[in-house]
Amino acid sequence: MSTDALVHIVDDDLAVRQSLAFLLATDGLAVRVHDSAAAFLAAGADRVGCVVTDVRMPDIDGVELLHRLRQRGAMPPVIVMTGHADVALAVEAMKAGAVDFIEKPFDDELLLASIRSALARSDRTMKRESESNAVRARLAELSERERQVLEGLVAGKANKVIGLDLGISPRTVEIYRANVMSKLQAGSLSELVRMALVAGTLSGD
């Protein structure tokens, strides 16, 4: 788990915010509190590990917060806290993208376990995005011909077939292939294919 993971607590109840902040800080987690969803959205998610939010709040409730995060294209793991009468809202929140919901009054260890799981998920997502961005940057350095050879390799084509498709010799394909592997820092063909798949499409869209 990343050491700089940050847990955002979003709740209009001061007592809840304070008790949760104390609980999480005692467990060694970095915490930031917000008294409303609007305040959280206005603050920006500069360092987000996960969000713990009440589902029933004035103005922007937990479900609407999920929708707005999705609209922004930023969807950190969100855990919603609900009362016994809010099961329908909790289900709606799960459909909107929440990773878990905890009923009040909640067990401290149950909540901490849910947060740890959410932070681990966030950490995995950040690592995948970082790896993907690094590969995309390397892909951008490839020449057009190198990209064509890479597309052929990802499609599972042999050097001879790629050469026929591009009108070049298999030996020339081998040279381009070696250049591609060097630029992408791939140690094997399987790693090269995995990198290309991690980065998404090769067409740049």
N, C-alpha and C positions, 0 to 999 in steps of 0.2 A: 504494500500500500504506500502511496506517495506520502512523504512526510509533510508536504505543504497542502494537503487536502483540507478543504474548508467546508464546514457544515453551516448552512444558512438556516436559521430558525425564523419562520414567518408565522406570527400569531398576534392577534390584537389584545390578548390577555397578558398584562405585565407579569403577573405571578407565574404564568406558564413559561413565558420567555426566560425569566430569571432562574426558575428551577431547572429548566432544560439546559440552559447555558452552564449552570453549576455542574449538572450531571455529566455533560459532555467534556467540560474542561477537566473535571476530576479524572475522566478516562483518558486524558491526554490529547483530546481533539481540539483543533482550532475552531472557534465558533464566532459567527457574526449574527446579531439579532436584528429583526425588522418588525415594526409594529403593524405593518400592513403589506399586502401584496404589491400595492402601488409603490411603497417605499423600497421594497426589494427590487422591483423592475427599474425604478429610477436610479438605484445605486449601481446597476450594471453588474454583470457576473464576471468580474475580472479574474477571480480565482474561486472556482466552484468545484467542490467535490460532490456534494449532494444538498438537497433541500428538504427540510422537514417543515411542513405547513399544516395549519389547521384547515379543515375542509370548509368550515362554516365561519365566514368573516364578512363584515360589512363591505359594501362597494364591490371589491373583487374577491370572490371566494376562491377556495382551493382549486376547483374544477376550471374556473375561468383563468386562473393563473397558469395552469397546465396548457390550456389552449393558446395563451399569449406567448408562452415560452416556445411552443412548437412553431408559432407564426414567425418568431424571431430566428428560427433555425438553431436555437440553442436549447437542447433538451437534456439537462443533467438528470440523474436519477432523483425522483421526487417521492418522498414518503408522506402520506397524508394522515393526519390525526383526526379521528372521528368520535362523536358521542354515540351512545347506544342507538339513538333514534336516527342516525345518519348512515345506515347501512346502504341505502339506495344511492346516496351521494358518493359513498366510498366506491361502490361498483362503477358509478359513472366516472369517477376519478381514475380508476384502473383502466377503463376503456379509453380514457384521454391520455394515458401514458404513464400513470403513477406505477412505481415498481412494487409498492407495498402500502398497506394501510394498517394503522394501529389504533385500537379502540381505547378511549379514555374510560376510567383511569387505567393506565398501561403499566405493565411490569418493566422496571428499568432495564433489566438484562435483555428482555425481548426487544425493546426499542434499540438498545446499543447493538445487538446482533443484526438488526435490520439495517442500521446505519453503517456498520462495518461492511455488510454485504453490498450496500449501495456505493460506498467509497471504493471498494474493490472493483466493482463494475465500472465506475467512473475512471479509475486508474487504467483499466484495460482499454477503455475507449480512447483515452488520451494517448496511450502508447501506440495504438493502431493508427490514429490520426497522424501522430508524429512520424511514424514509419512511412505511412502513405505519402505525406508531404515531402519527405526526404527522397523517396523514389521518384515522385513527380518532378522534383527539381533536377534529378539526374536524367530523367527521360527528356527533359527540355533541352539537354545538351546534345542529344543524338541528332545526326544528320537525317535527312528525309530517307535516304537509302538504308541507313541503319535501322530506322523505325520500321521500314518495310520488311527487312530481314527479321526483326524482332516479332512483328505480327505473324510472319510465317512460322517462326519457331513456336509461338504461343498457340498457333492453330494446329501444332503437331506435325508440321510438314518436314520432310527430310531436306537436307541441303540441296540435293539434286532437283527436287520439286520446286523449292524456293528459287533456285537458279533459273529454271525453265520459266517460272512465272515472271521473273524480273528481267530475263534476257541476259543473264550473266552466268559465268561458270561456277560450278560447285566450289572450286578453290577460292574464288572471289567471295562467295557466300561465307566460306569459312573465315576469311579475313574480317569481313564485316561482323560476323558472329563474335569473334575474339574481341573486336573493338567494343561491341555492345556489352559484353560481359565485363570488360575492363571499366567502362564508363559507369556501369550500374553497380560495380563492385560485387559481382555475383561469382561465387566459387564453383558453381556447377550449373548445368542446364536446368535442373529442377528448381534451383534457387532463383534462376533468372525468370522462369515462368511464374514462380510464386510472387516475385516482386512485381511483375507486370500485372498480375491479377489483383494484388493488393492495391496498386495504384489506380485500378479501374481501367477505363477504356484508353486505348492508345491514340485515339483520334483527337484527343485534346478537349472533348466536350464533357 
